Amino acid sequence: MKKTLIVNANIVNEGQVMPGDVLIAGERIEKIGQHLSDPGAQVVDAGGRLLMPGVIDDQVHFREPGLTHKGTIRTESRAAVAGGITTYMEMPNTVPNTFTQQLLEEKYQIASRDSLANYSFYIGGSNDNLEEVLKTDLTRVCGMKIFMGSSTGNLLVDNPQVLDGFFSRFEGLITTHCEHEPSLKKNEADFRARLGEDIPIHLHPQIRNEEVCYRSSSFAVDLAKKHGTRLHILHISTARETELFSNQLPLEKKKITAEACIHHLWFCDQDYERLGTRIKWNPAIKSADDRA
């Protein structure tokens, strides 16, 4: 079995950076420590560089099937590996939306043939596919995705009874895009009434504002607490939303979690004037205080 010994590295692991060596046997890490040696191993001197585990990206939007002129599972997984992503979890807003077990299986078949990284796929929730989602094999599927705000296509789930059904009956991880649809639509209508159809891009965060995000995120958290659901809220974009989550519990006991994307931590609403639609995302980039 081929062995590789990486020495003189700064190892990033479990929230710490420490100097050390890593011995790899075949495709598995055999030992992590300091001053390791193995006479049969090929030695690679890291020269003090950072050595990180492969990253798991829990939210990617590939474009196969349906939009392969933009990207395929092969091209996007290749890009992932080039950036240090060794595992990805892909979202259901392809064409057609991944609302059935058959469509989900078709993605797995494509990935088994073409993917250059480890993979899993979310099944999408809709207002009328609860029973289909409950057929999901949770030993091979990372979870389900619910769009609680209309970001793309017809993935919006806005029926409170349906949402309660998903949160009470689905036993796996539920991930959500959280924006309160009625508030969003009202804000948009108000701006159209005042400004017409061509709304300036710098108003995007006022349409998809703090209240839009918080009302939806807080509703999702309330549902998860009510039913004991495993919930992960994707791409929170406001400081107020962070108040919904606690760091008092150890990670292994947490059932409700969230994440922020790099662009929400890097840009703020003042950047719209300079960058325009190049930083148009849903949820929108918010204020400098939210970024902080």
N, C-alpha and C positions, 0 to 999 in steps of 0.2 A: 504494500500500500504506500502510495506517495505521501510523504510528510513535508510540511513547510513550517519553518520556525521564523516568526516575525519578532525581531528584537528591537530594543531601543525605541519603543513606541510610547505615546501618551494615549492610554486606552480610555475611551469614553464608554462607561457602562454603569447602569443603575444610578444615574444622576451624579456620577463622580468622574473626575479625570485623574488617572493615576499612571505613573510610569511603570512599564512592565513589558512582558513578552507574551506571545500567544503561539501555542503549538497546535497545528492543524494536521489531522490524520485523515486522508481522503477528502471528504467534504464536511467533516465535523471537527469542531474545536475540541481538542483532547485536554488541554491544560492552559490555564492563565496564571501567570505568576511573574516573579522576578528572577533573573539569572538562570533561565531555563536552558537546557542543552539536550540535544539528541543527535548522536553521530550519524544517523541515517537521514536527517532532514536537510532540505535545501534552506539555507539561511537568507532571510531578507532583512536588511537593516533599514528600519523606518526613519532613522535619522531624526528622531524626536517629533515626527509628524503625528497628527491625530489618527487614531485607529478606531473606527466606529463599527458597530454591528450594521448589517444591512437594514435599511429603513423600511418600515411597513407604512404604506400610504393608504389610509382608510377611505379616501374619497377621490376617485379619479373618474373623469368623464371621457371615455374612449368613444369612438363613433361607429363601431361595428356591432350590429348590422345597420344598414340604412343610409349612413353618411360617410361611406368609406373614402370619398374624395377628400375628406378632411383628415382621416386617420383610421388605421386598422388596429386590431389587437396586436398584430406583429410590430407595426411601426411604433405604436405608443409604448408597448412593453420594452422595446429596444431603447427608446428614449429614457424610460424609467431606470433600466439597468445602468445606462451610461451616467445617470445622476445618483447612483448609489441606492436606488429603490430595488429591493429584492422581492418584495411582496406587495401586491396591490389589491384593492377591493373596488370593483367597478360599479358605477351607478346605472339605474334602469332607464334613463331618459334617452335611449337609442330609438331607432325607428324600425319596427314598431316598439312601443314601450314594453318593458319586460314585466308584463302583468300575469303571465301564465307559466306553469311549470315547463311546458314545451318550449316556449321562447327562452326560458332560463337555461334549459338543457342545451339548446342550440349554441348559446354562448360558451358553455363549458366545452362543447365539442370543438368549437373553433379554437379556444384557448389551449386545449390539449394538443392540438396540432401546431399552433403558431406562436404561442406565448413564450417569451424568453425569460420570464420571471414567474415566481409563484403567484397564484391568483385565487380570488374568489369573487362572486358576483352577488349583488343585492337583488332581491325580488322587489318590485315596486308595488306600493299600495295605491288603490283607487277607491272611488266611492262605491264600487260594486264588485270588488273581487276578494272580499274577506275570506270566503270559504276556499278559494283557490290558494291564497297565501298560506292558509293553515296546513296545506299539504306539503309545505317546504321541508326538505330534509336538512335539519340543522346540524348534521354531522359534516356537511360539505358546503353549506351556504352561510356566509358571514352574518346575514341578517336581512332586514327589510328596510326600505327607504320610504318615508312619507313626506311629500311636499305639502306642508301646511301653509304655503304661500305659492302663488302661481309664478314660478320661475320659467319653466319651459313646458311646451306641449300641453297635454290634458292630464297631467299628473296631479293636479290640485285635489287634495282631500279636505273638504270643508264641511262635511256632515258630522255634527257632534256625536251622533249615535254610532256612526261608522268608526270614528276615531276611538270612541269608548270601547267598541268591539275589538279593534286591533290591540289596544293597550291591555285589555283584560284577557284576551284569548291567545295572543301570539306569545310563544314561550321563549323566543330568541331575542336578539338585540334589535331594538327599533332605533333607527337614525332619522333625524328630522331636519328639514329646511323650515325654519320658523319665521314667518311674517304673517301678520294678521290681515287676511285678505279684505274684509270690509273697510278697515281703516286705510289700507293702501289704495283701494279703488276710490274712496272718498277724497283722499288727498290729490290723487291724479285728476279726478273730475274737477276739483276746485281750481287747480292750476290751469287746466284746459279752458275752463270758463273764463279765466282772467287773461290768459296768454295765447290761447289758440292751440293748434296741434303741435307746433314747434316749441316745445318746452326746453329752455336752456339746460344743458347738461349739469350745470352747477346746482340745479334744484333737485337732482336725483336723490340726494340724501334727505331732502325735506319731504319727498313723496314716500320714500321707504325709510322713515325716521325712527327715532328711538322707541316711540310708543308702538309703532307697527311691529317692531321686533320683540319688545318686551311682552306685549299682550299675548303673542303666540308662544314664545318660549315659556312664559309662566304657566300658560294653559297646559303645555306639554308636560312640564314638571309636575303640575298638580295631578294630571292623569296618571303619571308614572308612580307618584307617591300613593295614590288611591289604590292602584292595582298591583304594586310591587314590581313594576315593569323595569327591565333593563333599558335605559334610554341614553342615547348619546346625541346631543344637539350639535349640529355641524355649524361651523363658521359664525359664531356669535360675533357681533360687531359693535356692541355698546358696553360701556362700563357698567350700566345699570343691570344688564343681564348677568354679570358675574356674581351679583348678590344672590342669585338663585342657587348657587352651588357652594359646597363646603369642602374645605380641606381638613376637617377635623377627623374624618374617618380614614383609616388606612386604605390604600388603593384596592386591595383585594376584597374589601367589604363594600366598596362603592357600587351602587346600581345606577346612579344618575351622574353623567359626566358631560363635558363639553370641550370644545376646542376653538381656537382662533386661527385664521389663516394669516400667512405672512403679509399679504397685501393690506389687511386691516390693521396690522401692527406697524406698517411702514409708511403708508400714505394717510392723508387726512383731507377733509373737504376743501381746504385751501388749494390743493393740488389740481382740482378740476379745471381751474382757469388755465393752467399750464399744459395739462395732459389730456383734457377733454374725455372723449369716449374710451380712450385707452385704459382708463381706470374705472370703467363702468362695470360694476358687478352687482349681483343680487345675493345677499343683502349689500346695501350701498356702503361705500367708505363714509365714515362719520367724522366727528370733530377731532381736534387734536387731543382733547381731554379723554375721549373714548379710546383713541390710539394709545395713550399713556396707561 
